[in-house]
Amino acid sequence: MDRTLIDRCIRKEAKAQYELYKALYPMMMSVCSRYERNKQDAVSIMNAGFMKILDGIGDRRPEVPFEAWARRIIINTVIDAFRSSKHRKSVESLDETVEDAQATDANDYLRYMEAESFADLLLRVPPMSRNVFNLFAIDGHAHKEIAEMLDISEGTSKWHVNNARCILQRALAELAHSSTRKAVLR
């Protein structure tokens, strides 16, 4: 990120803040959209996170890369929003396991899938499992960290990641099967 732009934001120049918003928008929105299904809520969380970025921009340690620092603030804002949510669903059920053949088809299909399509698939996962899966598989947090962030046990964190993986594997297997069927019918 351009140091002069950051300096102008520290001086609270509105034009610089808008430039920074435009520059960070794709990263911020992608993080928020992974965690929040409702687009308006995702935008709201993103804007709250951006305000935190602006509030703390003068206190950022210069040795920390700006984008990583901003991304961490956005993730923490998403987690804060999740914590304050009153209708938290933390109990889901695992009904069936994926057969090995289906998992292989799903893995082959995943290689050709675009990121946006995967994001749509991720929306099939219940919110709590999706959030834990995102924190673990995409953002690289350890189960211990996730447990502390979300006030759950490490075992619950592991269960949610497994639950998300099972749901995603089933969905991928269905997509792989339907695309193979379409190819055969042509």
CORLINFEN-V174714 format. One record per residue. N is the residue number from 0. RES is the residue in one small letter. PHI is phi in whole degrees, -180 to 180 (999 if undefined). OMEGA is omega in radians with two decimals (999 if undefined). Layout:
BEGIN
n=N res=RES phi=PHI omega=OMEGA
n=N res=RES phi=PHI omega=OMEGA
END
This chain:
BEGIN
n=0 res=m phi=999 omega=-3.10
n=1 res=d phi=-65 omega=-3.10
n=2 res=r phi=-61 omega=-3.14
n=3 res=t phi=-67 omega=3.09
n=4 res=l phi=-64 omega=3.12
n=5 res=i phi=-63 omega=3.12
n=6 res=d phi=-61 omega=3.12
n=7 res=r phi=-66 omega=3.09
n=8 res=c phi=-68 omega=3.09
n=9 res=i phi=-61 omega=3.10
n=10 res=r phi=-80 omega=3.08
n=11 res=k phi=65 omega=3.05
n=12 res=e phi=-77 omega=-3.06
n=13 res=a phi=-58 omega=-3.13
n=14 res=k phi=-63 omega=3.11
n=15 res=a phi=-66 omega=3.12
n=16 res=q phi=-63 omega=3.10
n=17 res=y phi=-66 omega=3.09
n=18 res=e phi=-61 omega=3.12
n=19 res=l phi=-65 omega=3.11
n=20 res=y phi=-59 omega=3.13
n=21 res=k phi=-62 omega=-3.13
n=22 res=a phi=-69 omega=-3.10
n=23 res=l phi=-89 omega=-3.03
n=24 res=y phi=-51 omega=-3.10
n=25 res=p phi=-58 omega=-3.14
n=26 res=m phi=-66 omega=-3.10
n=27 res=m phi=-64 omega=-3.11
n=28 res=m phi=-68 omega=3.14
n=29 res=s phi=-66 omega=3.10
n=30 res=v phi=-65 omega=-3.09
n=31 res=c phi=-63 omega=-3.13
n=32 res=s phi=-67 omega=3.10
n=33 res=r phi=-67 omega=-3.06
n=34 res=y phi=-98 omega=-3.06
n=35 res=e phi=-116 omega=-3.09
n=36 res=r phi=-70 omega=-3.09
n=37 res=n phi=-80 omega=-3.05
n=38 res=k phi=-62 omega=3.14
n=39 res=q phi=-63 omega=3.10
n=40 res=d phi=-67 omega=3.11
n=41 res=a phi=-63 omega=3.12
n=42 res=v phi=-65 omega=3.12
n=43 res=s phi=-62 omega=3.12
n=44 res=i phi=-65 omega=3.13
n=45 res=m phi=-61 omega=-3.14
n=46 res=n phi=-66 omega=3.08
n=47 res=a phi=-63 omega=3.11
n=48 res=g phi=-64 omega=3.13
n=49 res=f phi=-65 omega=3.09
n=50 res=m phi=-62 omega=3.09
n=51 res=k phi=-66 omega=3.09
n=52 res=i phi=-61 omega=-3.14
n=53 res=l phi=-64 omega=3.13
n=54 res=d phi=-65 omega=-3.06
n=55 res=g phi=-102 omega=-3.02
n=56 res=i phi=-60 omega=3.14
n=57 res=g phi=-76 omega=-3.11
n=58 res=d phi=-96 omega=-3.12
n=59 res=r phi=-63 omega=3.07
n=60 res=r phi=-73 omega=-3.06
n=61 res=p phi=-63 omega=-3.13
n=62 res=e phi=-76 omega=3.11
n=63 res=v phi=-88 omega=3.12
n=64 res=p phi=-58 omega=-3.04
n=65 res=f phi=-57 omega=-3.08
n=66 res=e phi=-62 omega=3.11
n=67 res=a phi=-66 omega=3.11
n=68 res=w phi=-63 omega=-3.14
n=69 res=a phi=-65 omega=3.14
n=70 res=r phi=-62 omega=3.13
n=71 res=r phi=-63 omega=3.10
n=72 res=i phi=-64 omega=3.13
n=73 res=i phi=-64 omega=3.13
n=74 res=i phi=-62 omega=3.11
n=75 res=n phi=-63 omega=3.10
n=76 res=t phi=-66 omega=3.08
n=77 res=v phi=-62 omega=-3.13
n=78 res=i phi=-64 omega=3.10
n=79 res=d phi=-61 omega=3.12
n=80 res=a phi=-64 omega=3.12
n=81 res=f phi=-64 omega=3.14
n=82 res=r phi=-61 omega=-3.08
n=83 res=s phi=-81 omega=3.11
n=84 res=s phi=-65 omega=-3.07
n=85 res=k phi=-82 omega=-3.07
n=86 res=h phi=-104 omega=-3.11
n=87 res=r phi=-78 omega=3.04
n=88 res=k phi=-103 omega=-3.13
n=89 res=s phi=-116 omega=-3.13
n=90 res=v phi=-121 omega=3.05
n=91 res=e phi=-124 omega=-3.12
n=92 res=s phi=-117 omega=3.02
n=93 res=l phi=-102 omega=-3.05
n=94 res=d phi=-94 omega=-3.07
n=95 res=e phi=-147 omega=3.10
n=96 res=t phi=-105 omega=-3.14
n=97 res=v phi=-89 omega=3.11
n=98 res=e phi=-74 omega=-3.10
n=99 res=d phi=-58 omega=-3.13
n=100 res=a phi=-64 omega=3.11
n=101 res=q phi=-64 omega=-3.12
n=102 res=a phi=-64 omega=3.12
n=103 res=t phi=-64 omega=3.09
n=104 res=d phi=-59 omega=-3.13
n=105 res=a phi=-64 omega=3.14
n=106 res=n phi=-65 omega=3.10
n=107 res=d phi=-63 omega=-3.13
n=108 res=y phi=-66 omega=-3.10
n=109 res=l phi=-61 omega=-3.13
n=110 res=r phi=-59 omega=-3.07
n=111 res=y phi=-100 omega=-3.07
n=112 res=m phi=-80 omega=3.10
n=113 res=e phi=-82 omega=-3.11
n=114 res=a phi=-59 omega=-3.13
n=115 res=e phi=-65 omega=3.10
n=116 res=s phi=-65 omega=3.10
n=117 res=f phi=-66 omega=3.10
n=118 res=a phi=-61 omega=3.08
n=119 res=d phi=-65 omega=3.09
n=120 res=l phi=-63 omega=-3.11
n=121 res=l phi=-61 omega=3.11
n=122 res=l phi=-69 omega=3.08
n=123 res=r phi=-74 omega=-3.10
n=124 res=v phi=-81 omega=3.11
n=125 res=p phi=-55 omega=-3.00
n=126 res=p phi=-51 omega=-3.08
n=127 res=m phi=-64 omega=3.13
n=128 res=s phi=-65 omega=3.12
n=129 res=r phi=-63 omega=-3.13
n=130 res=n phi=-64 omega=3.13
n=131 res=v phi=-66 omega=3.11
n=132 res=f phi=-60 omega=3.11
n=133 res=n phi=-59 omega=-3.13
n=134 res=l phi=-62 omega=-3.08
n=135 res=f phi=-81 omega=-2.96
n=136 res=a phi=-81 omega=-3.05
n=137 res=i phi=-103 omega=-3.10
n=138 res=d phi=-92 omega=2.99
n=139 res=g phi=77 omega=3.10
n=140 res=h phi=-82 omega=3.09
n=141 res=a phi=-80 omega=-3.14
n=142 res=h phi=-59 omega=3.13
n=143 res=k phi=-63 omega=3.11
n=144 res=e phi=-63 omega=-3.12
n=145 res=i phi=-62 omega=3.14
n=146 res=a phi=-59 omega=3.13
n=147 res=e phi=-69 omega=-3.11
n=148 res=m phi=-63 omega=-3.02
n=149 res=l phi=-101 omega=3.13
n=150 res=d phi=59 omega=3.07
n=151 res=i phi=-131 omega=3.11
n=152 res=s phi=-82 omega=3.08
n=153 res=e phi=-62 omega=3.12
n=154 res=g phi=-62 omega=3.10
n=155 res=t phi=-67 omega=3.08
n=156 res=s phi=-60 omega=3.14
n=157 res=k phi=-63 omega=3.14
n=158 res=w phi=-62 omega=-3.12
n=159 res=h phi=-64 omega=3.09
n=160 res=v phi=-64 omega=3.12
n=161 res=n phi=-63 omega=3.12
n=162 res=n phi=-60 omega=3.13
n=163 res=a phi=-61 omega=3.14
n=164 res=r phi=-62 omega=-3.14
n=165 res=c phi=-63 omega=3.13
n=166 res=i phi=-64 omega=3.13
n=167 res=l phi=-66 omega=3.11
n=168 res=q phi=-63 omega=3.10
n=169 res=r phi=-62 omega=-3.13
n=170 res=a phi=-64 omega=3.11
n=171 res=l phi=-65 omega=3.12
n=172 res=a phi=-63 omega=3.10
n=173 res=e phi=-63 omega=3.13
n=174 res=l phi=-65 omega=3.13
n=175 res=a phi=-63 omega=-3.14
n=176 res=h phi=-65 omega=-3.12
n=177 res=s phi=-69 omega=3.12
n=178 res=s phi=-72 omega=3.07
n=179 res=t phi=-66 omega=3.11
n=180 res=r phi=-62 omega=3.12
n=181 res=k phi=-63 omega=-3.14
n=182 res=a phi=-65 omega=-3.13
n=183 res=v phi=-70 omega=-3.10
n=184 res=l phi=-72 omega=-3.12
n=185 res=r phi=-77 omega=999
END
